[in-house]
């Protein structure tokens, strides 16, 4: 059953590494990033060459799709937000853990983008530069920072985690997005 899903993913991918050519505007790069995570994780678990090639193509697509702002949004190379960018950061992390090639300029651009979305010197994050911080984007931004190398004792990380701890998961408010990111940040701490 799982092998059928893997094979279906391979058939969906085009020569450029793109999995999702037909999706609503807001879903395309979210889905692409999540498919990239999946294929990188499959390769990392199996080390099968057919998955390595597909995973590397997906990562190469991610590099090409990065917007000049340093992140990703709804369409390749157009605009950026912390929400979509976080999924690509996780894809790049999965690729690195699997031993795939990632480009350091891509990672540097992400850090610069997050710097512009940061509030309170990077302890909190907004959806896009110039907007107000939210607890959801803070959780996602902090997870990105953890994957990009911020250490546990980084003062910005500690203040951001304190902010998350002041906003515990509320099961009456089904914000699964927040639950997902906040849980990972706190787990890594």
C-alpha distance (Angstrom), angle and dihedral (degrees) to the residues before:
residue distance angle dihedral
X1 . . .
X2 3.81 . .
X3 3.81 91.0 .
X4 3.80 89.4 57.8
X5 3.79 89.5 55.8
X6 3.79 91.7 49.3
X7 3.79 90.9 50.1
X8 3.81 91.1 48.1
X9 3.80 89.5 53.9
X10 3.79 91.3 52.0
X11 3.82 90.4 51.4
X12 3.81 91.9 49.8
X13 3.79 94.3 56.3
X14 3.80 118.9 90.7
X15 3.81 126.8 -149.2
X16 3.82 91.4 -88.8
X17 3.82 92.4 56.6
X18 3.80 94.0 -105.7
X19 3.81 115.1 142.8
X20 3.79 99.0 177.3
X21 3.76 120.0 50.6
X22 3.77 97.9 146.1
X23 3.78 115.5 50.3
X24 3.76 136.4 111.4
X25 3.78 113.7 -79.3
X26 3.79 95.9 -101.4
X27 3.80 95.4 46.2
X28 3.79 105.2 48.1
X29 3.78 102.9 85.9
X30 3.79 94.2 31.6
X31 3.80 87.2 58.7
X32 3.81 92.4 42.7
X33 3.79 92.0 53.2
X34 3.80 92.4 47.4
X35 3.81 91.9 48.4
X36 3.81 88.1 49.5
X37 3.80 90.5 52.8
X38 3.80 90.1 50.2
X39 3.80 96.1 49.0
X40 3.82 92.2 45.7
X41 3.80 90.4 49.9
X42 3.82 90.9 48.0
X43 3.78 90.2 52.2
X44 3.80 91.7 44.8
X45 3.81 90.6 54.0
X46 3.80 99.0 41.9
X47 3.83 105.9 25.4
X48 3.81 86.8 -150.1
X49 3.83 112.4 158.5
X50 3.82 94.5 -132.8
X51 3.80 89.1 60.5
X52 3.80 93.2 43.2
X53 3.79 92.0 58.4
X54 3.81 92.4 46.9
X55 3.80 92.8 45.6
X56 3.80 92.9 49.2
X57 3.82 90.6 49.0
X58 3.81 89.5 51.6
X59 3.81 91.0 50.5
X60 3.80 91.0 47.0
X61 3.82 87.9 52.3
X62 3.82 89.2 51.8
X63 3.80 90.8 53.9
X64 3.82 91.5 49.9
X65 3.83 93.3 44.7
X66 3.82 94.5 53.5
X67 3.80 110.7 117.1
X68 3.81 122.0 -126.2
X69 3.83 87.2 -108.3
X70 3.81 87.5 68.0
X71 3.80 101.6 -108.3
X72 3.78 140.5 61.5
X73 3.76 135.2 -102.7
X74 3.80 132.2 166.2
X75 3.81 102.8 -42.0
X76 3.80 130.7 33.1
X77 3.82 113.9 -85.6
X78 3.82 93.7 -2.7
X79 3.80 120.0 112.0
X80 3.81 128.1 -42.8
X81 3.79 141.1 -124.5
X82 3.78 133.2 179.8
X83 3.80 92.2 -117.2
X84 3.82 98.4 62.5
X85 3.80 92.2 31.0
X86 3.81 90.9 59.8
X87 3.80 91.7 59.9
X88 3.80 90.9 51.8
X89 3.80 91.1 48.3
X90 3.81 88.1 54.8
X91 3.82 89.4 48.8
X92 3.79 90.7 51.9
X93 3.81 90.0 47.7
X94 3.82 90.2 51.5
X95 3.81 88.9 49.4
X96 3.80 92.8 51.0
X97 3.80 91.6 47.6
X98 3.83 89.0 51.8
X99 3.80 91.3 50.9
X100 3.80 96.4 -109.5
X101 3.79 124.3 147.0
X102 3.79 117.2 -95.3
X103 3.78 126.1 177.1
X104 3.78 118.1 -119.7
X105 3.84 93.7 -148.1
X106 3.82 86.7 63.5
X107 3.79 90.8 53.8
X108 3.81 92.4 46.1
X109 3.82 90.7 51.8
X110 3.81 90.2 51.1
X111 3.79 90.7 53.3
X112 3.79 90.3 50.6
X113 3.78 91.4 49.8
X114 3.81 91.4 49.5
X115 3.81 89.1 49.3
X116 3.81 88.5 58.1
X117 3.83 91.8 47.8
X118 3.78 92.8 46.5
X119 3.75 122.8 108.5
X120 3.80 124.1 -165.1
X121 3.81 91.2 21.6
X122 3.80 93.0 -53.0
X123 3.80 99.4 -46.5
X124 3.82 90.1 112.8
X125 3.80 134.0 26.6
X126 3.79 140.6 -143.8
X127 3.80 127.0 -151.3
X128 3.81 89.6 -112.6
X129 3.81 135.3 -2.1
X130 3.77 113.5 -71.1
X131 3.79 95.9 23.4
X132 3.80 127.5 108.0
X133 3.76 119.8 -91.0
X134 3.79 120.4 -103.2
X135 3.76 129.6 -163.1
X136 3.82 90.4 -122.5
X137 3.80 94.8 53.2
X138 3.80 89.4 42.6
X139 3.79 90.2 57.5
X140 3.79 91.7 48.3
X141 3.81 93.7 43.5
X142 3.80 91.7 50.3
X143 3.80 92.0 50.2
X144 3.80 88.8 51.9
X145 3.79 89.3 50.8
X146 3.80 91.2 50.6
X147 3.80 90.5 52.5
X148 3.80 90.6 45.8
X149 3.79 91.9 54.9
X150 3.78 112.0 -88.1
X151 3.79 109.0 149.7
X152 3.80 128.5 -132.6
X153 3.78 92.5 -107.6
X154 3.81 94.9 51.9
X155 3.81 104.6 124.7
X156 3.82 92.2 -137.8
X157 3.80 90.5 52.8
X158 3.79 92.0 48.6
X159 3.81 92.9 50.2
X160 3.80 90.6 46.8
X161 3.79 92.0 50.3
X162 3.81 89.6 49.0
X163 3.83 87.4 55.0
X164 3.82 90.1 52.1
X165 3.79 90.9 48.4
X166 3.82 88.9 54.0
X167 3.83 86.4 56.9
X168 3.81 105.4 50.8
X169 3.78 121.5 -174.1
X170 3.78 109.6 -78.5
X171 3.78 109.7 -154.3
X172 3.81 89.7 -163.3
X173 3.81 88.8 63.4
X174 3.79 104.9 57.7
X175 3.78 97.6 -149.0
X176 3.77 96.3 150.7
X177 3.80 90.1 169.7
X178 3.81 90.1 62.7
X179 3.79 92.5 42.1
X180 3.81 90.3 53.6
X181 3.79 97.6 49.5
X182 3.80 99.3 35.7
X183 3.80 91.1 50.2
X184 3.79 92.0 52.7
X185 3.81 94.0 46.9
X186 3.80 91.8 49.8
X187 3.80 91.9 44.3
X188 3.82 90.9 54.1
X189 3.80 91.3 48.3
